[in-house]
Amino acid sequence: MRVEEAVLPGVGRKYTITVRSGDRLVIVVHTSGKRELQYFEGDADEPAAALDLTDEEARELGAILAGVLFHPEAVGNTRSKLGEKVIEWIRVLPGTRLAGRRVAEMPLPPGAHLLAVDRPGAPLIPNPPPDTLLEVGDTLVVAGTREAVEALKERL
């Protein structure tokens, strides 16, 4: 897979993803948060399909693609590539230092990334903004190296 990035002055950024088959996915991320997706078959000049997404829809799609909502078991060559990477679900329990703090205050060690906050009775918060207030009962979806995620769990 090859990813190319281009700055679109006054608009945002354009990402062109070319996969092994030669097909391309072009994603334009507008400064407004809107996303345009276009799918091109092979060397075609015109897209075979196009889709406009809101910022919220794009974040939800990203969470699905990242395996936040469903984490299939890695098989074959993928297992070796993911060998040092993990995704963990960490619950915010009563008395935890995280309860009542903002995402920006989380002690994330280098190599650990907060992918989402799953709050009971509320929609999933993919890629939560820094001002998101963490509550008892939230489940944090964290990804990174095994060492970084383990270090985060120890700190919490």
C-alpha positions as CSV (number, residue, x, y, z in Angstrom):
1,M,0.0,0.0,0.0
2,R,1.3,3.5,-0.9
3,V,-0.1,6.7,0.8
4,E,0.5,10.1,-0.8
5,E,-0.4,13.3,1.0
6,A,-1.0,16.8,-0.6
7,V,-1.8,20.1,1.0
8,L,-4.8,21.8,-0.6
9,P,-4.5,25.5,0.3
10,G,-7.8,26.9,1.6
11,V,-9.4,23.4,1.5
12,G,-7.4,21.0,3.7
13,R,-5.4,17.9,2.8
14,K,-5.8,15.1,0.1
15,Y,-4.6,11.6,0.7
16,T,-4.3,9.1,-2.1
17,I,-4.1,5.5,-1.1
18,T,-3.0,3.0,-3.7
19,V,-3.5,-0.7,-2.7
20,R,-1.8,-3.8,-4.1
21,S,-4.5,-4.3,-6.8
22,G,-3.8,-0.8,-8.2
23,D,-7.1,0.6,-7.1
24,R,-7.0,4.0,-5.4
25,L,-9.0,5.6,-2.6
26,V,-8.8,9.4,-2.5
27,I,-9.7,11.1,0.7
28,V,-10.0,14.9,1.0
29,V,-10.2,16.2,4.5
30,H,-11.6,19.7,4.6
31,T,-10.7,22.2,7.2
32,S,-14.4,22.2,8.1
33,G,-14.2,18.5,9.1
34,K,-16.1,17.2,6.0
35,R,-14.5,14.3,4.2
36,E,-14.8,13.3,0.6
37,L,-14.0,9.7,-0.4
38,Q,-13.6,8.6,-4.0
39,Y,-12.8,5.1,-5.2
40,F,-11.0,4.6,-8.5
41,E,-10.6,1.2,-10.1
42,G,-7.1,0.7,-11.5
43,D,-6.0,3.6,-13.7
44,A,-9.5,5.1,-14.2
45,D,-9.7,8.9,-14.3
46,E,-13.2,9.0,-13.0
47,P,-14.3,7.6,-9.6
48,A,-16.4,4.4,-9.6
49,A,-17.9,5.6,-6.3
50,A,-17.9,8.7,-4.2
51,L,-19.1,9.5,-0.7
52,D,-19.3,12.6,1.5
53,L,-18.9,12.1,5.2
54,T,-19.4,14.4,8.2
55,D,-16.6,14.7,10.7
56,E,-18.5,12.4,13.1
57,E,-19.2,9.8,10.4
58,A,-15.6,9.8,9.3
59,R,-14.4,9.2,12.9
60,E,-16.9,6.4,13.3
61,L,-15.7,4.8,10.1
62,G,-12.1,5.2,11.2
63,A,-12.9,3.5,14.5
64,I,-14.4,0.6,12.6
65,L,-11.4,0.3,10.2
66,A,-9.0,0.5,13.2
67,G,-10.8,-2.5,14.9
68,V,-12.1,-0.5,17.8
69,L,-15.7,-1.9,17.5
70,F,-14.7,-5.4,16.5
71,H,-11.2,-6.8,16.7
72,P,-10.9,-9.8,14.4
73,E,-8.2,-12.4,15.3
74,A,-5.1,-11.7,13.3
75,V,-4.1,-14.6,11.0
76,G,-1.2,-15.5,8.8
77,N,1.4,-12.8,8.1
78,T,-0.7,-10.1,9.9
79,R,0.0,-11.8,13.2
80,S,3.7,-11.2,12.9
81,K,3.2,-7.6,11.9
82,L,1.0,-7.1,15.0
83,G,3.1,-9.1,17.3
84,E,4.4,-6.1,19.2
85,K,1.2,-4.1,19.0
86,V,-1.9,-4.5,21.1
87,I,-5.3,-3.0,21.6
88,E,-6.6,-2.9,25.2
89,W,-9.9,-2.0,26.7
90,I,-9.3,-0.3,30.1
91,R,-12.3,0.5,32.3
92,V,-12.4,3.7,34.4
93,L,-13.3,2.4,37.9
94,P,-14.4,4.3,41.0
95,G,-11.4,5.7,42.8
96,T,-9.3,5.7,39.6
97,R,-7.1,8.7,39.1
98,L,-8.8,9.2,35.6
99,A,-12.3,9.7,36.8
100,G,-13.2,13.4,36.5
101,R,-10.1,14.2,34.4
102,R,-9.9,15.3,30.8
103,V,-8.3,13.2,28.0
104,A,-5.5,15.8,27.8
105,E,-4.5,15.0,31.4
106,M,-4.1,11.2,30.7
107,P,-0.6,10.0,31.4
108,L,-0.1,8.4,28.0
109,P,3.5,7.0,27.7
110,P,5.2,7.3,24.3
111,G,3.9,4.5,22.0
112,A,0.4,4.4,23.5
113,H,-2.6,6.0,21.8
114,L,-6.2,6.6,22.9
115,L,-8.4,5.4,20.1
116,A,-11.8,5.9,21.6
117,V,-13.9,6.2,24.8
118,D,-16.9,3.9,25.1
119,R,-19.4,5.4,27.5
120,P,-22.4,3.3,28.6
121,G,-25.6,4.6,27.1
122,A,-23.9,7.0,24.8
123,P,-22.4,6.8,21.3
124,L,-18.8,5.7,20.9
125,I,-16.4,8.7,21.1
126,P,-13.7,7.8,18.5
127,N,-10.5,9.9,18.6
128,P,-11.8,11.8,21.7
129,P,-11.0,15.5,21.8
130,P,-8.5,16.6,24.5
131,D,-11.3,18.3,26.5
132,T,-13.4,15.0,26.8
133,L,-14.1,14.5,30.5
134,L,-13.6,10.9,31.6
135,E,-16.3,9.3,33.8
136,V,-16.5,6.2,36.0
137,G,-17.8,3.4,33.8
138,D,-16.1,4.6,30.6
139,T,-14.0,2.1,28.7
140,L,-10.9,3.4,27.1
141,V,-9.7,1.8,23.9
142,V,-6.0,2.1,23.9
143,A,-3.5,0.9,21.2
144,G,0.3,0.8,21.0
145,T,3.3,-1.3,21.8
146,R,2.8,-3.9,24.5
147,E,5.3,-2.1,26.7
148,A,3.6,1.3,26.4
149,V,0.1,-0.1,27.0
150,E,1.3,-2.1,30.0
151,A,3.1,1.0,31.4
152,L,-0.2,3.0,31.0
153,K,-2.1,0.3,32.9
154,E,0.4,0.4,35.7
155,R,0.2,4.2,36.0
156,L,-3.6,4.0,36.3
